[in-house]
Amino acid sequence: MTKQRFRLLARWAAIMASLTALLFLAAGSTHITSVHHYLVVNGALLLVTMLAVDPQLAEERAHPTNEDSDRLRFAAAFFSLLTLAVVAFAGGRLHLGLIVPTILRDAALVAFALSGSLQTWAMIVNPFFSPVLRLETEHGHHVIADGPYRFMRHPGYLAMLISVPAGALAIGSWLALAPAAAFAVVILWRTQLEDEFLKKSLPDYEEFANRVLGRLFPVNRPKRDWYVEPSA
């Protein structure tokens, strides 16, 4: 096993250990089935992502080299973790009757897995996928129009918008949708800022935006009316 691969697995283990501790401490129990299911799916997605993405990208995500977008990154991380803490606390300690039915938990877990897969796909296809808002000119930053980027300009942000509330519902309390909504607001703001930044700064991005109309969702280009009324 290479040194880099060992470091990657150690980082994965540290992240999962921290996440597990957060959920179990907030819940006050290690015997909540939905928490176990969430951790298994989340751990599998994280491991696949870390193994599949470009090592340089993984390093960039772990140690960003530009701090201009720190506030939004911090806010997104804060509300994401708060969502998990609230849902575990509500489900494990409060018992307020705001528990999500099992069938909806299962559906939410599937949605969480699919959104995580979408984000992994975007990260594999896009070597410039980064938590930092900047142009990676040293790496020849250019427009990526393959994979999920054929259908929308920011598939990674769409995946985040789905995964956080879906993860909350999969664990099992409606209360966590409040911080999840705050997370969604931050991500929507970040998406708009990034889209405007790329239109101004990245060559050919404006043309790409004219071809791929959907910022977060696939949008069909309206069909032109080719009918011309015959002249008299």
Summary of the structure (lengths in Angstrom):
residues: 232
radius of gyration: 20.2
end to end distance: 79.6
largest distance: 82.1
contacts: 678
relative contact order: 0.14
helix: 69%
strand: 1%
